[in-house]
Structures are given as structure tokens and as C-alpha cells.
Amino acid sequence: MLCQVQRHPLALALAVVLVIAAGAAVAGEPAGRTPKPAIEPAKAGTQCVAAPEVMRRDHPAMLKHQRDVTVHRGVRQARDSLQGCVDCHASAATGSVAQAKTDFCSSCHSYAAVQIDCFECHASKPAQRTASAKAVKP
């Protein structure tokens, strides 16, 4: 004799879906769309290299292009440097763009489920300059 589950696999599947949905409701999951990441604004008085909608869409290609220009051709321009991005977008709370889940880079990369590996080699915090280093800089 077959048990009830074997005769009605659709009923079992429906029961599993209902249990999962109930668990999500109990856990306080928001209904509807996933909330967008909260993005801290850049430092006041600064100008980005491109408009926000362009940066959201094209920054991976821009970073890759800049990497090639810098590494392969040795061209270093402060305007297009990753450090420039970090200097403007570091969180006031953590001082970083990737230390906490709410930091500038981390929040969007988490939302998009994209691994961020820039900061395995590069600093995620603005460069700390000493008074003597500022005086030497032309």
C-alpha cells in the first residue's frame, strides 16, 4: 500500500512551499520587492567622473579600463583613480567603502549579489596624509 505522500506528490510540494512562506512571514521579511540599498552621498562639493546613472551601469568597465591604462601603460591620473572614489565615498561611520554591509561599495554589491574583490589589494579607506606629506606635495 502506497502512503499518502507517494500518491499525492503535488500536495507535498504545496505543503513545503506554504511552510517556507510562513517561515519568511514570521521572520519579518518585507512583502514585495527587495528594498534597494541605502547609499551614502559623496562628500559635499565633489564632482564624480560621470553621472550617477552612468556610474551605476558602467563602473565595472570604467575600472577595468583604468586598470589597463594604469598597469599596462603606466598612466596615473588622480581624476580617474580608485583612491579618488574611496576618498569621496568613504562612510562617515566606518571611514571605509567596504568595511561594513552599509558602506558605499558593499551595500550595492550585496544587493546585486556581486563579489567585490578590489579591496583584496587596494585600500578601502581614504589615504591618511601627514602634515609633512601635504607640505611636500606640489
Secondary structure, 3 states (H helix, E strand, C coil): CCCHHHHCHHHHHHHHHHHHHHHHHHCCCCCCCCCCCCCCCCCCCCCCCCCHHHHHHHHHHHHHHHHHHHHHHCCCCHHHCHHHHHHHHCCCCCCCCCCCCCCHHHHHHHHCCCCCCHHHCCCCCCCCCCHHHHHHCC
